[in-house]
Amino acid sequence: PKIELNDEEFLKIIKKLGLTYKLEDGETKETTIKNVLKLTDQQFIETNKRFFAEKARRTYNEQTFKKTDAQRACKIDVNKTSRIYEIYQACDALDDDLFRY
């Protein structure tokens, strides 16, 4: 899902997680997440694919999607996965209605 927040709200979320970053002109929120967590493009794409596939699977099976589920699904550092989870949760990108089909 695309992150639908203005830059100010998004940077508040990043700062709340103890991270610092200055948005560059034209930079997407996803690029900011990738840069803040120091992930390569490939790592970020694979992590998002696994992260949201697990979220969709668990929603389809009517199970909750917790941070530990995300950590098991992603093949990166659990701290980075936790931060991705918290960012997407704060941006309402993990709303179950977005994953119903």
N, C-alpha and C positions, 0 to 999 in steps of 0.2 A: 504493500500500500504506500501511496505517496504521502509524505508528511505535509499536512495542511496547517502549518503555523507560520505566523510572521517571524521575521528574524529575531526580534526582541524576545518573544516568548521562547523561541527555540534556544537562544543563548542562555536564558535563565535556567532551562532544564540542564544544559551542558554544565553551567556553573554550579548548580545544585549538586551535581555528581562529583564535584571537586575537580573538574576539568576546566582548562582555560583554552580559549580559541577565539580568533578574530575572523569573522566571515569576510571572504573576499568577494568582490563584485561578480555577480553571475554564478556564484558557487551554489550548488544544490545542497540541501540538508543532508542527503545521503553521502555526498562527497565530504562534508564536514565530519560526519560520524566516522567515515573511513580514515580521514586524516587525524582526527583526535585519538583514535584507538591505534593508530600506526599500523594499519592493515594494507596489504597490497590490493590492487584492484581484484585480482583473482581470489584472494582470501575473502574479501568482502562479498563478492558475488556468491561464492560457494557457501559462506556462512549464512547469508540471507536466504539462499535457496533452501538450505537444510532447516533453518530457523522457522521459516514460514510454512514449509511442507509439514513439519512436525505440528505446528499450530493448527493447520488445516486438518491434519489427520486426527488430532485429539478433539477438535471441535466436531468433526464428522462422527466420531465415536462417542460424543457427548461426555467427554472427559475434560477436566480442567487443565489448563496449560500453565505450569508453574516455572519458576526460574530454573529449578533442577532439571525439568524436562528439556528446556532450551540448552542447558549445559551439556546434557547427554547427547543431544542431536548435533550440536556444532562441534567441529574438530579443531577448536582454537582454545586458548587460555580461558578458564572458567570466569576469571575476573572481567575479561573483555566481553564474554557472552552475557554476564550479569549486567554490564553497563548497556549493552545493546538492548536487552530486555527492558531495563528501566527507562531508557530513552523512548522506545516504541510504546511502552505502557503509558508514559506521560503524554505522548502525542496521540493517544487513543487509537493507535494502529493495531492494537490487539483485541479490539472489540469483536466479540463473537459474531455479531451480525455481518461483519465484513467477510467472514469465512464460511457462511452457510451457502450450500448449493443443493 
